[in-house]
Amino acid sequence: MSLEIIEGAVIQVLFTVFSAPLYVGIFGKAKAMIEGKQGPSILQPYYDIFKLLKKETLIPVEASQIFIAAPYIIFAIYILISFVIPVVIPSPIAFTATVDFLGGAILFTLASFIKINGALSSRSNFVALSAARVTSFMFLSEGTLISVFFAVALITGTNNPYITLNTVSKPENYLLLDHLFGTIAFFMLWLFESGRLPVESSGLSEMGMIDEGLNYEYSGKLLGISKWGSYMKQYLLGSVLLNVFLMPFWLFNGQFGYLLDPAVMFLKWLILIGISIIIETSLAKLRLFKIQDYLSIAFTVSLLSLIFTIIGGGI
């Protein structure tokens, strides 16, 4: 393994781990400014994480060991994913050959499964309610994720995410109907997974808590790790959306790229944050049961992408 590959892996993983909370902070600040509020600092997610890491951790009496281990396992899974998909560096880095796009989708699903089981082990009725909501939506969201990755694999003839990035960045491939449908489906999925739909609340409103409800019994260090992992998930999915679907351009290889690519990703994320803020502040609040209708549309669009890919025979 060459030194350049190791450098690329270190830059990509560190950028994923330490920049993920920043984009959440920028989103919160920008949204507050649009609503005429002062809003928290863009560094507020970091403050929250470090504050929680210093606090005492309380474990429910009936909780099992999976309750304690789940946040650490999930955090480790997201670090592994950052090794194998193009979230900053457009060329293969360490461990890229071990997992393809489908493997990445399975790792995301595994992390969600562990999070639900860890939360349920607290034996909390409120957490059970949130877990029921999450699982009622997950069969559509995970189906969309896997369908889109299947379609992308068929488009390019490979499941290697880095080859896919280089292929769809060509204008003649970027504008293909199957790729456009895949982009729409994945963007809809990202809005749901990142909590950007105008229905979910990170506050204490029971009807607005979906994914946040799974953290209800966590506290201290475990809650800090869990929140950090959630930020990383949002960053990973958003970066795949940007680099493979929406804007698979402007990333560079080599030593020069290692210096420039993080700045390019930052600018890409500002665009994505702007789009998501416009959507969230423009739409009226959805009723909770409407999320299934929304995800059903996303799943249907992903199947259309798959169908058009099969009909077109890929690239």
N, C-alpha and C positions, 0 to 999 in steps of 0.2 A: 504494500500500500504506500503510495507516494506521499510526500509531505504536503503537496498541494491538495490532495483529496482530504487529508486529515485537517488541514486548515479550513477547507470549505465546510467540513462537517462541524467543526467547533464553532465557526461563525454562525452557521444556520441554526444549530441547537441553542446557542446562547442568545441569539436574536429572538428566537421563538419564545424561550422561557422568560426573558427579562423585558421584552417589548410588548408582550401580549396585554398586560394590564394598562399600558399607556393608551392603547387605542380605545379601550373602554372608558378611560378618563376623558379622552378627547371627545368621544361621542356624548358623554354626559354633559360636558362643558358647553359644547356647541348647541346641543338641544336646549339647554337652559337659556342660552343667549337668544336663541330664536323665539323662545317663549317669553322673553322679556325679564328673565331672572338672572341673578349673578352666577349662580351655579357653583359647584365645588371646583377645586383645583384639578387640573388634568392629571396630577400626581396622586389624587385621592385614593385610587385603588391600591397603590403601593402603601400608602399610610395605613389603610384598612388591613392589608395583608400582614404587614410587620407588627401592627398592634395586636392582631389575633395570634400571631406566632408567639408573642410574649405572654399571652394570657393563660390562665389555668384551663385545662381541658377537663370537662365533666362528662362522664360516661354513664348513660342510662343503666339502671340496675340490671335489667333483663337483656341488655345488648350482648351479642356474641363477639367473637374475635374479628369476624369479617367487618363489623362496624368500625373497628379501629384500623384495620388494614386497608379497607377500600380506598380512602383518599390517597394513600401512598401508591397503591397499585395503579390507580387511574392516572396519577401524575406521571408514573414511570411509563405507562402505555403511550401517553401523549409525547413524552420525550422520544420514545422509540419511533413514533410516527414522524416526528420532525427529522429523523435521520433518513427517511426513505422516500419522501415526497418533496417536490420542488416548491418550498415555501419561501425561499430567499435565493438560493443558488440554482441556476438553470442547468448545471451539469451534474452528473452522478457523483455522489459523495459516499462516505463509508456506509456499508450495509444496504446500499440501494438495491443490490441484486437479490436481497433476501425477501423482499416484500414488493408486490406490484400494487396496482390501483385496487384490485379486488381485495388483496390482503389488507390494504389500508382501510377499506370500508369495513372489513370484518373486525379490525382492531378498534375502530370507532364504536361498532356495535358491542364488542366485548366490554369496552369501558362503560357504556351505558348500562349494560346488564349488571356489571359489578356495582355500579353506583346505586341502582335500584335495590339490589339484594343487601348491600351494606346499610342503606337507609331503613329497609324493612326490618332488619335485625334489631332495630331499636325498640320494636314492639309498640310504636306510637300509632294511634288511630289517625292522627292528622297526617303523618307521613304515609300511611297506607292509602289515604285518600289521594295524596299527590302522586304516589306510585301508580295508582289505578289510572289517573289522568295521563301520566306519561306513557304508560304501556298502551293505552287506547289510541294514542297518536303515533307511537313508535313504529307500529307495523307498516304504516304508510310512509313515514319519514325514512326509515331504513330501507324500505323497498325502493323509494325514489333514489336514494344514494347508490344502491347497488345497480339499479337499472341504468342510471346515468353513466356509471363507471364501465358497465358492460358495453354501452353504446359507444363511449369514447374508445374503448379497446377495439371494437369492431371497425370504427372509423379509421384508425391508424394501423390496424393489423398487429398491435402489440399492447400489452398491459403495462409496459414500462412507462412510468409517469414522465420521465425526462424526454424520452423519444416523442411522447404524445405532445408535450409542450412545444418542442421544436417543429413538429408537424403542423399543429393547428395555428401556429404563429404566422404561417404563410397565408397571404390574403385569399388565395383561391380555395384554401381549406377552411379558413376562419368563417367564410360566408356560406358554407354548406348548410342546407336546411336542417340536417340532423344535428350539426353542432350548435346551431342557433336554438333549436328546441332543447337540447341538453343544457345550454347556458341558462335559459329561462327556468327550467326545472330546478337546477342547482341553486340559482339565485333565490327562488322561492323557498327552497330547503334551508338555505343559510339564514334567511330572515326568521324562520321558525326556530332553528337551532340556537341562534344567538339572542332570542328573546326580543327581536325587533318588531314583531307583530303588535299592533295596538290592542293587546288584550292582556298580556302577561305583565305582572307587577312584581318588582323585587322587594316591595314593602310587606306589610303584614295583612294586606287584604286577602282574605281566604280565597275568594273566587278568582283572584288574579294570579295566585301562586301556582305554578306548574312545576318547572324544574327546581325553582327556589325552595319549594316545599320539601324536597328531599333532604335539604340541609337543616331542617327545622330542629333536629335533636343534636346537631353538631355544635361544638363550641371550641374556643381556644385554638390551639395549633391545628387540630383536625379540620375545623371550619376554614382556617386560613389556607391550608393546603387544598381543600376542596374548591374554594373560590378561585384560587390560582389555577387549578386544573381546568375549571370552567372557562377562564379567560384564554387559556392555551387552546382549548377546543375551538372557541370562536375564531381565534387567530388562524389555526390550521385550516379550518374549513373555508374561512374567508380568503386565505392565501391561495388555496386550490382554485377557488372561484375566480380570483384575479388572474392567476398565472396560467391556467389551463382553459378558462372559458371566456371571461370578460375582456381581459387585457393581457394576452400571452406575448407581450412585446417588451422591449427596452431593458431586458436583463442581459448581462454580459458575463463571459467566462474569464478565467484566469485571475491573476493577482489584481489587475485593474478592476475586474468585476467584483471581487471581494470587498473593495472599497466603495464601489458605486452602487451595487445592488441593494444594500440596506436603505440607502437614501431613495432609490427608485421605489422600493416597496412602501416606504413611508408615504410618498406622494400618491401611489396607487390607493393606499388605505384611506387617505384623506378624501379621495374621490368617492370611494365606496361608502365611507361614513356620511358624506354629503348626500348621496343618493338615498341611503337608508333613513336619514333624518327627514328628508322630504316626504318619503313614504309614510313614516310613522306619525309625523305631525299633520299630514294631509288627510289621512283616513280616520273615520269615526271608530270608536271602540267596538271591537267585534265581541259578540257573545261567545262564550267558551265553546259551545257545541259547534260553532261555525269553523273552528280550527280543522275539524275533520273534513269539512267541505273544501277548505283551502288546500289541505294536504292531498286530498283526492285529486284535485286539479293538477297539483305538482306531479303526482304519481302518473296521471294520465299523460301529461306532457312528456315525462321521461320515457314512457312506453312509446309515444309517438316518435321520439328521437331514436329509440331502438328499432322501431319498424322502418323508419326512413333509412336508417343505416343498413339494415338487412336488404331492403329493396335496392338501395344505391350500390351495395357491394363494397362499402368502405372506400378508402383512398387508394 
